[in-house]
Amino acid sequence: MPRTQLRAKWYDGLFPMPTISRFYGIQISLWTGELNHPRPHFHARYAEHDASIAMDTMELLAGSLPPRALEMTLHWAVMHRAELLAGWEALRAGGRPSRIEPLP
Protein backbone atom coordinates (compact mmCIF):
# COMPACT_ATOMS: atom_id res chain seq x y z
CA MET A 1 0.00 0.00 0.00
CA PRO A 2 1.51 3.39 -0.90
CA ARG A 3 2.64 5.63 1.95
CA THR A 4 0.05 8.30 1.22
CA GLN A 5 -2.82 5.87 1.81
CA LEU A 6 -1.36 4.60 5.09
CA ARG A 7 -0.38 8.05 6.28
CA ALA A 8 -3.98 9.18 5.91
CA LYS A 9 -4.96 6.22 8.09
CA TRP A 10 -2.14 6.56 10.65
CA TYR A 11 -1.47 10.28 10.83
CA ASP A 12 -4.03 13.04 10.69
CA GLY A 13 -1.66 15.91 11.52
CA LEU A 14 -2.90 16.32 15.11
CA PHE A 15 -0.22 14.26 16.81
CA PRO A 16 3.56 14.24 16.36
CA MET A 17 5.25 11.10 15.06
CA PRO A 18 8.72 11.24 16.61
CA THR A 19 11.49 9.50 14.71
CA ILE A 20 13.44 7.37 17.16
CA SER A 21 15.95 5.77 14.76
CA ARG A 22 17.15 5.84 11.15
CA PHE A 23 19.31 3.32 9.33
CA TYR A 24 19.85 2.30 5.70
CA GLY A 25 17.03 4.56 4.52
CA ILE A 26 14.56 3.14 7.07
CA GLN A 27 12.88 5.56 9.47
CA ILE A 28 11.44 4.20 12.74
CA SER A 29 8.73 6.20 14.53
CA LEU A 30 6.23 5.98 17.35
CA TRP A 31 2.92 7.76 16.95
CA THR A 32 1.36 9.45 19.97
CA GLY A 33 -2.09 9.42 18.36
CA GLU A 34 -2.27 5.64 18.70
CA LEU A 35 -1.51 5.26 22.39
CA ASN A 36 -5.04 4.14 23.21
CA HIS A 37 -4.38 1.02 21.16
CA PRO A 38 -3.78 -1.86 23.55
CA ARG A 39 -0.95 -3.34 21.50
CA PRO A 40 2.40 -1.51 21.48
CA HIS A 41 3.76 -1.12 17.96
CA PHE A 42 6.07 1.05 15.90
CA HIS A 43 6.08 2.38 12.36
CA ALA A 44 8.79 1.82 9.78
CA ARG A 45 9.09 3.83 6.57
CA TYR A 46 11.28 2.98 3.62
CA ALA A 47 10.97 4.86 0.31
CA GLU A 48 7.26 4.76 -0.60
CA HIS A 49 6.51 1.93 1.85
CA ASP A 50 5.07 2.11 5.37
CA ALA A 51 4.51 -0.64 7.90
CA SER A 52 3.18 -0.97 11.43
CA ILE A 53 4.87 -3.72 13.48
CA ALA A 54 3.84 -5.16 16.87
CA MET A 55 6.57 -4.91 19.51
CA ASP A 56 5.63 -8.13 21.30
CA THR A 57 5.56 -10.56 18.35
CA MET A 58 7.22 -8.50 15.60
CA GLU A 59 4.10 -9.24 13.53
CA LEU A 60 3.39 -7.00 10.56
CA LEU A 61 0.10 -5.33 11.54
CA ALA A 62 -0.46 -3.09 8.51
CA GLY A 63 1.30 -1.95 5.37
CA SER A 64 4.40 -3.50 3.87
CA LEU A 65 8.13 -3.11 3.38
CA PRO A 66 10.36 -4.67 0.74
CA PRO A 67 11.74 -8.01 2.02
CA ARG A 68 15.28 -6.76 2.76
CA ALA A 69 14.03 -3.62 4.53
CA LEU A 70 11.59 -5.71 6.58
CA GLU A 71 14.36 -8.15 7.52
CA MET A 72 16.65 -5.31 8.70
CA THR A 73 13.79 -3.62 10.58
CA LEU A 74 12.84 -6.81 12.41
CA HIS A 75 16.48 -7.57 13.25
CA TRP A 76 16.88 -4.06 14.67
CA ALA A 77 13.56 -4.28 16.57
CA VAL A 78 14.44 -7.59 18.24
CA MET A 79 17.75 -6.10 19.38
CA HIS A 80 15.99 -3.02 20.80
CA ARG A 81 12.64 -4.43 21.97
CA ALA A 82 13.09 -3.20 25.56
CA GLU A 83 13.95 0.30 24.36
CA LEU A 84 10.95 0.32 22.01
CA LEU A 85 8.65 -0.67 24.85
CA ALA A 86 10.21 1.99 27.10
CA GLY A 87 9.57 4.59 24.37
CA TRP A 88 5.94 3.47 24.09
CA GLU A 89 5.52 3.78 27.87
CA ALA A 90 7.23 7.19 27.89
CA LEU A 91 4.73 8.45 25.32
CA ARG A 92 1.81 7.00 27.31
CA ALA A 93 3.08 8.93 30.36
CA GLY A 94 3.22 12.17 28.37
CA GLY A 95 6.98 12.12 27.79
CA ARG A 96 9.13 11.67 24.72
CA PRO A 97 10.75 8.44 23.57
CA SER A 98 14.53 8.27 23.58
CA ARG A 99 16.48 7.87 20.37
CA ILE A 100 17.58 4.31 19.71
CA GLU A 101 20.88 3.36 18.09
CA PRO A 102 20.62 2.40 14.43
CA LEU A 103 21.88 -0.80 12.89
CA PRO A 104 25.67 -0.62 12.45
Residue pairs with C-beta under 8 A, 6 or more apart in sequence:
1 50
1 62
1 63
1 64
2 48
3 45
3 48
3 49
3 50
6 50
6 62
6 63
7 50
9 62
10 17
10 31
10 33
10 34
10 43
10 50
10 52
10 62
11 17
11 31
11 33
12 33
14 33
15 31
15 32
15 33
16 32
17 29
17 30
17 31
17 32
17 33
17 43
18 29
18 30
18 32
18 96
18 97
19 27
19 28
19 29
20 28
20 29
20 30
20 42
20 84
20 87
20 97
20 98
20 99
20 100
21 27
21 28
21 76
21 80
21 99
21 100
21 101
21 102
22 28
22 102
23 72
23 76
23 102
23 103
24 69
24 72
24 102
24 103
25 46
25 47
25 69
26 44
26 45
26 46
26 65
26 69
26 72
26 73
26 76
27 44
27 45
27 46
28 42
28 43
28 44
28 73
28 76
28 100
29 42
29 43
29 44
29 45
30 42
30 43
30 84
30 87
30 88
30 91
30 97
31 43
32 91
34 41
35 88
35 91
35 92
39 54
39 55
39 56
39 61
40 54
40 55
40 56
40 84
40 85
40 88
41 52
41 53
41 54
41 55
41 61
42 52
42 53
42 55
42 77
42 84
42 88
43 50
43 51
43 52
43 53
44 50
44 51
44 53
44 65
44 69
44 70
44 73
45 51
46 65
46 66
46 69
46 73
47 66
49 63
49 64
49 65
49 66
49 69
50 63
50 64
51 60
51 61
51 62
51 63
51 64
51 65
51 70
51 73
52 60
52 61
52 62
52 63
53 59
53 60
53 61
53 73
53 74
53 77
54 61
55 77
55 81
55 84
55 85
55 88
58 74
58 77
58 78
60 70
64 70
65 73
72 103
75 103
76 102
76 103
77 84
80 100
80 101
83 98
83 100
84 100
86 97
86 98
87 97
87 98
87 100
88 97
90 96
90 97
90 98
91 97
